[in-house]
Amino acid sequence: MSVVSKQITLGVGIPMIVIGAILAVVLAPMKPDLSDTVQFVGSLIGILGVLIFIAGLFSRKPQKILSGL
């Protein structure tokens, strides 16, 4: 796993999953009138976090292009 993929996975993907779970599970019951909206936003953030996490696992270092000059 390259440095870039670790930064994407650990720096963006995992925090988004955690924040999405906190929104959907913890904060949604606190506001009963906005519960559906908060759950939707929390789950959306979590799903995007999972996608970014997976993208971080598959990212790789870009290859250098050698010019023939």
N, C-alpha and C positions, 0 to 999 in steps of 0.2 A: 504494500500500500504506500503510495507516494505521499509526500508532505502536503500537497494540495488536496488530495482526497481526504486526508485526516482532518485538515482544516475545515473542509466543507462538512464532513460527517459530524465532527465533534463541536464545531463552532456554530453551525446553523441548523442542521437536521435534528439533533437531539434536543437542543433548547426549544425548538418549535414544537416537538412532540410533547415535551413536558408542559409548556405553556398552554397548548391546546387541551391537554388532559385536565389541567387545573381549571381552565375556563369552563369546560364541559361538565366536570364532575363537582367541583367545589363551589364555584361562583354562581352557577345557574340556579341552584336552590335558594340562594339568598335573595334573588329578585323574581318572585313568582310571575309578575306580569310580563317580564322579558325573558322568561326561562327558555322558551323555544328559540329565540334569536341568539341568546348567549350560547346555548348548546350547539346551534348550527355553526356559529363563528368558531367556537372552540374545536369542534370536530373538523371543520375546514382547515384550520391552522394545523391540527394534528396530521391530517392526511397530506397536506403540502410538506410538512416536516418529514414524513415517511418517504415521500417521493424524492426530496432533496437528499435524505440519508442514503437512499438506494443509488441516486446519481453520484453521490460522493464515493460510494464503493466502486463504481465502474469508471470513474474518471482516471485519466492517466496523464503522464507528463507529455506535453506536446513535443513532437520530433522537430529537430532543427533542420531547416531546409538549406542544403548546401548549393551554392550557386556555382555554375561552371565557368565563371569569369576568372 
